Amino acid sequence: MARKRTDMRKIKDVLRLKFEVGLSHRDIGQCLSLGPSTVSEILSRFKSSDLSWPLPEALNDKTLEAQLYNTGPVQRQKRLPDFMLMQQELKRKGMTKLLLWEEYCAEDSASAYGYTQFCEHYQRWLKKQKRSMRQHHIAGDKLFIDYCGPTVPIVNPDTGEVRYHAQIFVATLGATNYTYVEAGRSQREEDWIMAHVRTFRYLGGVPRLLVPDNLKSAVTKAHRYAPTLNENYAKMARHYGCAIVPARPYKPKDKAKAENAVLIVERWILMRLRRECFYTLAGLNARIKVLMEELNNRPQRLHPGSRREQFELLDKPALMPLPGTTYEYIDSKRAKVGPDYHVLYQKHAYSVPHTLVGNTVTIEASGSVVSIYHQNQLVTQHAKSAKDGGFSTQKEHMPDSHVKQRFSAERLLHWAENIGVGTRGVVQWHIHSRQHPEQAIKSCLAILNLTKQHGAARLEAACQKALLLERPHRSVVMNLLKHHQESVPSTAVEHDEQPVTHHNIRGQHYYQ
């Protein structure tokens, strides 16, 4: 790349310091931050030109430059490539600038630029094609939201291990740059939405438009023209009466305010926290709040007053009022009702009316209640359970045939007692041996249903013998019936039986 020419103003200063002040080349260079060789070159060009000191008053910078730098022979004009065509060709997969330069040289190598200048001229042209429109922001109109890239570790005070990395949420108003910052556990839907709720509370009002990035908690499917919003995020916006206009994918200028606010927060807040250790999210947010207030009260360089002063003057009067009730986060999802008339939410099954089997319902869960809707109509509510793999079943949701088939411990014992005392004893042992009586229902039913194959009398005899053997297991009862051993009397081992004598058996005297 050719060396950049010295500014005409400095060239005039070089001539003035040389001819009026009489300084040496080195002193002139030190005064004007120029190298001695540059000063010598300027003076040599001046002597070779037709100019004299003092310069004529009518001489402008363009004429002076022409006199100093165009005194030699005129070089042949180089041929510039077709930059528009070059830009289109570079969009092809596998296309390189080197190949385009070779084709450019093949047309006329004598008038072609070298590869370095070829690329340099293209980059200069490309920069001139970009245009940035200055955005005008109306007070109370837009709130720009984003997350910082850097995170803050939350440390376990007992072990010193990092429990998780807190995400830094940033929201800034377009007109005044008034900024809200908080740390969250993650960028998940609940943390994202509740951060908005706390932002509105901090601002004391609601802007008309929210401009988020395209994270999954805000946009389910990103699109340049018609993005699909997250349903719960849209529900929160409806509660506060504002609209959501996500930034276009890969268009950071759509949320330039948020990008700038994130940069300021990273430099002004996060860098001040880099040597501090935090054990709780609340402790981190308390520290962030102090620095956030300092940031908002700090005088701005390009705008009059501080962010807070501008907010009180412009944004605050223009914000929409907060609704009467604070938004409560409700997790919403759609699920299909299975053949067991239950739907699964967070690894726990909740029942719905059996007539909805095969239909799709909407589950809305708050902190304590799970509500299930079908076609926007509430069909049932359950107390929220944190038990993984558990079931919450309401009797009225079951078909009549299933209600009749439900067995309780009392019903099983009554059934067993009708067969006999031994059968009742076996069933009672199964019920008491389980942590919960319902866990024994299947085993008890398997034993009681043996009457269908073997009859009540044989089952009672088998149960009595299993109790006598102190092994009242289902498998023992079934084996006794299978091998017809329920009626064979048990023979006890006689303890006074004479020892067996054999020449291969050592007697007790062997060990004395």
N, C-alpha and C positions, 0 to 999 in steps of 0.2 A: 504494500500500500504506500502511495506517495506521501511524503511528509507534508503536513498541513502548513500552509503559508502563514507568516506572521501577520497579525492584525495591523491594518493601516494606521491605526492610532499609535501603536507602539513604534511603527517605522518612523512616523513623524517625530516621536519623542527621541528616538535614536539620533535623528538628524539634528534636532534642537540641542541635545546634550553634547553632541560632538562639535558643532559649529558655533554654538553660542556660549556654552559653558566650558568647552575644551576638555572634557573628561576622556580618559583612556577607554579602550575597548572593554577591558575587564571591569572598570568602574561602571560603565554604562550597562553592561550585562547584569551586574549586581543590583543596580537601581531598578531595572525593568524585568528582572527574573528571566534573562536571556543568556544563552551561552555566548562566550566570546567569539566563537566561530560564526554564530548567527549574526552578531553585530558586524563582524568583518564582511560577511556576505552582503548585508544590506548596504554598507558603505561602498563596497566595490560596485554593486549594481548602480548605485547613485552616481558614482564617478563615470561609469560607462554610459550613462544616459545623457540626454541633452538638458537635464535639469540643473539648476543652480540654487544655492541657498542665499537668501530666504526664498521659500516657495511662493509662487504667485498666489494671490488670494483667490483667484477664480479657479484654481486647480482643485478638482474634487478627488475623492478616493479612487474612483474607477479609473480616471485618467492617470493618476499616480501609479496605480498598480500596472496599468498597461505600459507605462514608460519603464518601470523597473523590471518587469518579468517577460515582456514581449520584445526585447531588443535583439534576441538571437533569431536564427532562421526559423521560419514557421514549419512546424512539424506537420506531417500528413495527418488528417483527421481520422481517428479510429471509428470503426463502425459499431454502433451499439446493437445488441441482439434484440429480438422481439420479445420483450419481457412478458407480455400478456400470453403469447403462445407458450413461452417457457413455463409460466405458472400452470397452465393447463396440462402440459406434458408431464410435469412433476407429480401430478395427481395419479398418474398411472403407477401401478404396482411394479416395482423393480426399476423404475426410471431413476437416473442419477444426474447430477449436474455435470459430472465429467463427460458422460455420453453426449449431453446436449452441447457442451463446449466443443467437443470433437466435431460434431455435425456443423456447428457454427463456424469453426475454422475451415472446414472443408469447402465452404462456399467461397471464401476469399481470405486466405491465411495472412496476406500482407496487411489487410486493414482490420484484422481481428485482434482483440485484446487477449492477453495471457489469461491463464485459468484463474489466477488470484484476482485480477482486476475484473474478470468476467463475473465471478461470484460477488465481489464487492459492489459492483454496479447493480447487480440484481437485488442485493440486500437493501441498498439505498432506495431503489424503486419500490420494493415491497413495503418498506416502512412508510412511504408516502401514501400508500393505498389505504392504510388504516385511518379510520376517523372515529373520534370519540365525542359523543354529544354530551354536553354538560346537562345534568339532570336538575330539574327544579322541583324541590320538595315543598309541599304545602303543610302547614302546621297541623298536627294531629291526624295526618293522613296515613302514613306508612310506618310500620315497625319492622325492622330488618332483624332476622334471627339466625344465629349460627352457633356452632361449637368451635372452641379453640382446638388446634391440633395437639399441643402439649397437654399432658394430664398431671395430676398431683397425686402421689401415692398416699394411701391411708394405711398406717402401720399398726400392727398388733403390738401393744405395749409390753406384753409378756414375753413374746418370742422375738420381736424385732422384724418379723416377716411382713411383707406387703400383703395386706388383705385384698385390696383392689385399688384400681386407679380411678380417681374421681374425674369426671368429665366436666369441663368448664362451659357453662351456658352463657351466651352473650346476646343481649337484645338492645338495639339502639334506635332511637327515633330519627327519621330522615331529616326533619327541619332543623333540629337543634343539637343532634348528636348526643342527647341525654341517654346515658348507658346504664343498663342493669346487668349485673353479673352474679352468678351463683354456681356452686359446685353441686353436681348430682352424682348418684351412684353409677348411672349408665346413661346411654342414649336411647333406652327403650321407651316404648310408648307412654307408659305411666309417668316416668321421670320427665319426659319431654313435655307432656301436656300440663302436668302440675307446675312445671317451671313457668309456663305461660300464665297460669293462674296467679302465681306469686309476683310475676312481672306486672300484671294489671293492677294488683293490689299496691305495689310499690309506686306505680305511676299515678294511682288515684283515678284512673279512667281507662278507656279502651280506644285504641286507634281504629280507623275504618278498614285498613288493609294490613294483613300479615304477609310478609315476604320471607318465607323460609327457604332453606336449601332442600335438596331432593333426597334427604334421608328417609328410610323406610317408615319411621315413626310419623312422618308428615305426608309422604307421597307413596302410595302403594305401587303405582306404575308411572314412571316419568315419561313425559311427552312434551315436545316443543310447543304444541298448541293446546292439547287437551289432556293434561295430567289427571290421573286418578288419585283423589285424595284419600288418606286414611280415614276410615269411617268415624272412629272415635275423635280424631282431631277435628274433623268437620263438625261433629256434634258439639264439641267445646266452642267452636267459633259461632255456631248458631246460638248457643246459650248467651254469649256475650254480644251478639248482634254485629259481628265483624265478618269480613270476607278474607279468603286465603288466595293469594296469587303467587304460587311458587316460582322461583327463578328458573329460567330455562336451563336444561342440562348443558354443562360445559360452557356456560355464559356467565363468568364471574362478575362482569360489569353490571348485570341485572341486580346484583346485591353488593355493589361496591361499598355502600355504607357499612354493611355487615363485615366485609373483608377488612376495611380500615379499622373498624371498632375491635375486631379480633386482634389485629396487629397491635393496637394501642394497649389492649388488656394484657396481651402476652408480654409486652415491654414494661408496662407501668405496674402491673399487679403480679403476674406470675414470676417475673424475674426477681421481685422483692421477696418472694416466698421460696426461692430455690434452696436456701439453706435451713429452712424451718421444717420441723417434723410434726406431722399431724396424726393423731390417734383416732379422731372421730370426724365425721362429716360436718357435724354441728360446729366443732372447733374451727375447721377450715372455713366454713361460711362466715363465722363471726370475724375472722381475720380478713376475709375478702370484703366484707361489708365496710370495714374501716377504710381500706384502700379504695374501694369504689366511691365512697363519699369524698375522699380526697381528690379523686379523678374528676368527679362531677363539679367540685367546687374550685378546681384549678383554672386560672385564666387561660383562655384559648389564644393562640397566636394569630389566626386568620379571621377570627370573629370577635366582636366586642363582648366583654364579660366572660363569665364561666358558662359551662353547660347548664348548671342549675338555674342561673339567672335567665338564660335564654328560654329554658323550659317553662319557668314560671311566667314569662312574658308571652310566649308564643304557643307552645304545645298544650300546656295544661288547660287553658280556657277552651281549646278546640277539641279536646278529647271527649268522646262519648261517655256518659256516666256509667258507673258499674251497676250491674243488675242487683236486685234486692237480695238474691241468694248467691252464695259462692258455689262455683261449679264443683261437683263431687265426681271424681273419676270413676267411671263405670266401664269395666272391661267388657267388650262386646265381641261375640263370635257366632258363627253359624255352624250348626251341627245337624246331622241326620239322625233321626230316632231309629234305634236298632230294634230288632225283633223282641228284645227283652224290655221294651218301652222305657229305656234309659238313655240319657245322653251323657257324654263324658266331658268334664271340665276340670282341668288341672289334676288329672289322674283320679278323679272321684266321680262316681256315676250318680246322676239325679234322675228320678222318675218323672214321667209325664203321663197323661192319660193314654191308655193303651190304644185308643182309636187313632192316635197320631203316628203309629208305627209306619215307617217309610217316608214320613214327611220331614221337611227341613224346618228347623225352628231356630230362633235367635236367643242366645243366652246372654244375659246382662248381669254381671256380677259386681257388686259393690264390696265394701269391706266386710260386711256381715251377712248379706242376703244374696242369693242367686235367684234371679227372675228369668222365667222362660216364656217367650212370646211365639205365637204362631199367627202369621198374617196380621202383625201389629196388635194382636189381642193377647193380653196376659192370660196364660193358661195355668201357671202354678208358680209357687215360690218355695224355696228351701232355705234353711239356715246353712250358711256357708261352712263347709267342712274342710279341714286340712289333712284328713286321713287319706293317704295314698292307697288306691285299690279298694276303697270302701264304697258302700252303697247307701244312698238316702232314698228310701222307698215309702211312698204314701199308699195306704191300703186302698183308698178310693181310686187310685190309678190302675189297679190290677183288674183283669177280667174276673168274672165270678168263678170260673173254673179254677183259676190260680188261687183265689182266696180260700176255696174249699180245700185245696191241696196243701195249704200251709200247715206245717206241723210244729207244735210247741212241745216243750219237755213234758208238760203235764199230760198232753194228749198221747204222747208216746208211752208214758208210764201206765196210763189207763189201759191202753191197748195191750201192753205186755202183761199187765195184771190179769186180764181176761184169759190169757193163755196159761199162766201159771206163775208161781212164786219165783221159780228159778229164772224164768225169762225176764221177769221184772228186775231181779237182781242183776242180771247181765246188762240190761238196758240202763239201769241206774248207775252201774259202774262206768259205762261209756260216757254218760252225761257228766258225771263228777270228775272224770279223768281229763276232760278238756278244759281249756281256759275259758271258753265260752260255750254254753249249751248248744248253740246253733251249729257248732263245729261237729257235734256228735250225731246230728240228725240223719245224715246219709248212712252212717254205720248202723245206727239203730234200725232204720228202714230196711237195710239189707238183711239184718237178722230177723226182723218180724215178718218180712215177706218170704222167708224160708218155709212158712206154713203152707204156701201154695204148692210147693214141690214135695215136702216131706210130712206135712200134717202138724197139727198143734201138739199132739202127744209126743212125737219124736223130738220136736224142737224143745219142748219143756224138759225132756230127759237129757238132751244134749247140753242144755244150759245148766241144769243141776250138776252134771258131771264136770263141766268147765269150771263151775264155781268150786267144786270139790277139789279139782286140780289146781285151784288158784290161778287159773289162766282163762279169764272170761273174754278172750279176744274173739272177734268175728271169725278170723281164720280157723281158730281152734274149734268153734262150734260147727263151722262148715265141714271141717275134716272129720269130725266125729260122725256127722250125718252121712257124709260121703262114703265112709268105710263101715257104717253100721256099728260104730263102737259106743253109741250112747247108752246101750243097755248092758254092756259088758261090765261086771263089777270091778272096781279098782282093788288090786291086791297090794297090801302094804308089805314092805320088806321086814321080815322078822329079824330083830336085832340079836336074838340068841341063837341064830343059825350057826352050825358048826362050820369051821373054816374048811375049805377045800384042800385036800392033800394031793400033791402031784410031784413027780421027780424033777419037773422043771420049775417048781415054785420054791423059792428059798423061804425058810421059816424065820421066825423072829430071832432065833438064836444066831443067825448069820450076822446080824448087825450088832451083836453084843460083844 
